[in-house]
Amino acid sequence: MKAHVLFDAAGNILAMVHSDSKDNKESLQKQLRVVFRPTDKQHAATLDIPEELHSLKPSQLHNSIRVDRSGKTPRLVAKNK
């Protein structure tokens, strides 16, 4: 499952849309018809939702993840509790 996310430099999710579809990035964006327009201090990406979080409801998911930017590419990870 993928999510299209708008996030800040610290990895905080500002907005998110997702689908239960396992389609690729282009298919997700066409299906949802959503385009985020990040400001100078924001970023947008389509990222994989971690498998262990697939069962969460949308509001729970939004509150449970952040973007990890420490590697070569950003990725969604569970927030530390």
trRosetta pair geometry for C-beta under 8 A, 3 or more apart (Angstrom, degrees):
i j d omega theta_ij theta_ji phi_ij phi_ji
1 18 6.4 53 163 177 104 120
1 19 7.3 -158 -154 86 86 52
1 20 6.1 -44 -115 -140 115 38
1 21 7.5 112 -124 66 68 35
1 22 6.6 -65 -73 -91 46 64
1 48 7.3 106 75 -157 47 63
1 49 4.6 -29 91 42 98 119
1 54 5.5 134 13 -118 137 98
2 18 6.6 -171 101 -139 44 88
2 19 7.2 5 63 48 78 84
2 21 7.8 -38 33 85 94 77
2 22 7.8 111 -10 -142 91 35
2 23 7.4 -88 23 73 126 62
2 24 7.8 67 -23 -158 158 21
2 25 6.8 -141 180 -88 161 58
2 28 5.3 -92 85 -69 127 158
2 46 5.5 27 170 174 124 95
2 47 6.6 161 -153 83 79 27
2 48 5.8 -52 -100 -97 72 46
2 49 6.7 -175 -109 -8 17 85
3 16 5.3 -2 177 -168 124 106
3 17 6.8 161 -159 82 73 36
3 18 3.8 -40 -102 -84 82 109
3 46 7.2 -177 91 -149 34 58
3 47 6.0 -22 61 63 81 77
3 49 5.4 80 -15 -60 109 103
3 61 7.8 -179 -80 148 148 131
3 76 6.7 63 45 -57 121 154
4 16 7.1 155 79 -154 50 54
4 17 5.1 -7 55 60 99 90
4 18 7.2 179 17 -79 63 55
4 28 6.3 170 -43 131 107 122
4 29 6.5 105 -83 -87 145 78
4 32 6.7 -156 15 65 137 155
4 34 6.0 157 83 88 148 119
4 36 6.9 177 149 -11 105 114
4 44 7.1 15 177 -176 86 97
4 45 7.5 -162 -147 103 56 30
4 46 4.8 -27 -96 -96 74 81
5 13 5.5 -72 -158 -130 119 97
5 14 8.0 118 176 42 78 66
5 15 7.1 162 -155 87 52 54
5 16 4.7 -7 -106 -105 80 87
5 36 7.9 -20 127 -17 21 160
5 44 6.9 -179 91 -145 46 57
5 45 6.2 -13 57 61 86 71
5 46 7.7 144 13 -101 70 31
5 47 6.2 -29 16 23 118 112
5 67 6.5 176 108 -65 146 121
5 76 7.3 132 -16 -81 154 111
6 13 7.4 93 71 -164 54 60
6 14 4.6 -65 105 68 96 104
6 15 4.2 22 38 48 117 93
6 16 7.3 -139 25 -64 69 51
6 36 4.2 -168 -75 -155 112 152
6 38 6.1 178 -143 -86 96 89
6 42 5.9 7 -178 177 92 124
6 43 7.5 163 -154 83 50 41
6 44 5.1 -21 -99 -96 68 86
7 11 6.0 -6 171 -154 132 30
7 12 6.1 163 -156 78 84 40
7 13 5.3 -44 -96 -101 95 44
7 14 6.0 172 -102 4 32 87
7 42 6.9 154 81 -157 29 76
7 43 5.6 -26 67 64 80 88
7 44 7.7 146 18 -91 69 37
7 45 7.6 -36 21 25 112 97
7 66 7.7 115 -141 -166 134 62
7 67 4.5 78 150 6 175 140
7 74 7.7 167 57 -169 142 151
8 11 7.2 -49 72 16 67 18
8 12 5.0 4 37 51 107 93
8 14 6.2 96 -33 -43 87 116
8 41 6.2 8 -145 139 88 92
8 42 5.8 -52 -97 -105 57 68
8 43 7.6 131 -124 18 11 83
9 41 6.0 -67 -23 -172 109 82
9 43 7.6 104 -80 -10 51 111
9 69 7.8 -73 -167 26 50 163
11 66 4.4 64 136 164 107 103
11 67 4.1 -150 -148 67 79 71
11 68 6.2 36 -129 -78 144 29
11 69 5.8 -149 -78 -7 100 99
11 74 7.9 176 -116 -145 89 110
12 66 6.3 -36 -96 -132 37 101
12 67 7.8 -62 17 25 14 91
13 16 5.4 -5 -176 -44 126 118
13 62 6.1 -144 102 -159 142 73
13 65 6.4 56 -32 91 140 86
13 66 6.4 -135 -23 -115 90 48
13 67 6.8 125 -70 -21 76 94
14 42 6.6 -46 16 -131 153 122
15 36 6.5 165 77 -108 124 124
16 61 7.7 -132 111 113 150 105
16 62 5.5 -175 41 -107 133 94
17 32 5.3 127 135 -166 138 151
17 34 5.1 91 30 35 159 168
18 49 6.6 42 -138 -45 149 136
18 58 7.3 -180 47 -118 108 93
18 61 7.3 -69 27 120 150 154
19 23 7.4 -5 87 34 134 105
19 28 5.9 -166 24 -132 125 90
19 31 6.0 17 -69 104 163 140
19 32 6.4 -138 -46 -60 117 109
21 27 7.0 -117 132 123 140 118
21 28 6.7 -179 78 -94 119 80
21 31 6.6 80 21 28 157 176
23 27 3.4 -94 161 93 133 138
23 28 5.6 169 87 -52 104 73
23 31 7.0 117 54 -17 152 139
24 27 5.2 92 54 14 67 104
24 28 7.1 -127 104 -8 33 93
25 28 5.8 -59 -149 34 28 111
25 29 6.5 21 159 -14 65 108
25 46 4.2 138 -129 80 96 147
26 29 6.0 -58 -149 38 30 107
26 30 6.3 27 155 -15 66 109
27 30 5.8 -58 -146 40 31 109
27 31 6.0 31 156 -21 66 110
28 31 5.7 -57 -143 37 28 111
28 32 6.1 5 165 0 65 114
28 46 5.9 144 73 -146 139 137
29 32 6.3 -65 -136 49 25 96
29 33 7.6 88 165 -81 55 23
29 34 6.9 -116 -141 57 64 67
29 35 7.3 56 -159 -81 109 73
29 46 6.8 -92 -50 -68 99 142
30 33 7.0 15 -171 -68 29 66
36 42 7.9 -113 153 138 119 127
36 44 4.0 172 77 -107 123 139
37 44 7.9 -12 -62 -28 10 146
38 42 3.6 -150 -155 99 96 98
38 43 5.5 46 -125 -90 165 13
38 44 4.9 -154 -37 -21 115 95
39 42 4.9 74 43 15 71 110
43 67 7.8 -145 78 112 121 166
43 74 7.2 150 122 -41 143 159
45 67 7.5 112 47 -130 125 139
45 74 5.4 141 38 67 167 130
47 67 7.1 164 -14 -116 168 98
47 74 6.3 -79 -87 110 134 94
47 75 5.9 159 -159 -136 124 41
47 76 4.8 137 121 -23 131 98
48 75 7.1 -16 52 -147 88 89
48 76 6.6 -144 84 33 51 107
49 53 5.7 -112 167 82 99 110
49 54 6.3 124 109 -84 118 68
49 61 7.0 -18 -144 -158 135 127
49 65 7.3 -85 -136 -80 83 161
49 76 5.8 -30 -112 80 46 152
50 53 4.9 71 71 12 89 108
50 54 7.9 -127 99 -36 49 75
50 65 7.5 174 14 -109 106 118
50 76 6.1 -135 -22 103 85 96
50 77 6.7 69 -43 -122 135 39
50 78 6.4 -70 43 -39 154 87
51 54 6.0 -26 -161 -18 40 116
52 78 7.3 -38 84 -52 119 131
53 56 5.2 -28 -174 4 74 123
53 61 6.0 111 163 -123 112 87
53 64 6.1 176 -133 107 125 132
53 65 6.5 72 -166 -64 172 114
53 78 6.5 175 -61 -83 125 95
56 60 4.0 -133 -172 98 106 114
56 61 4.3 145 100 -65 123 78
56 64 6.1 -114 -128 25 169 149
57 60 4.7 85 54 12 77 109
57 61 6.9 -144 90 -11 34 90
58 61 5.6 -56 -144 34 29 113
58 62 6.4 29 160 -20 65 104
59 62 5.7 -50 -147 34 33 113
59 63 6.4 21 157 -9 64 111
60 63 6.0 -67 -149 45 29 104
60 64 5.8 20 157 -19 67 122
61 64 5.8 -70 -140 40 26 108
61 65 6.3 -3 174 -2 66 116
62 65 7.2 -76 -141 38 18 93
63 79 7.9 -72 150 11 51 142
64 78 6.0 -34 161 -139 89 78
64 79 5.9 -143 -172 17 38 101
65 76 5.0 2 -175 -171 132 104
65 77 6.7 146 -151 75 80 30
65 78 6.2 -63 -100 -105 64 36
65 79 6.4 -156 -109 -29 11 84
66 76 7.5 152 78 -149 27 62
66 77 6.3 -29 65 65 75 80
66 79 5.2 90 -14 -86 108 84
67 74 5.0 -1 -177 -173 112 118
67 75 7.2 147 -154 73 65 26
67 76 6.2 -46 -99 -94 60 55
67 77 7.7 107 -138 19 16 81
68 71 6.9 48 123 6 102 95
68 74 6.8 153 76 -156 48 62
68 75 5.3 -21 57 65 98 81
68 76 7.5 126 11 -141 85 7
68 77 4.5 40 -25 0 121 128
69 74 5.0 -21 -98 -102 73 89
71 74 7.8 163 60 -87 88 21
71 75 6.7 18 40 3 128 113
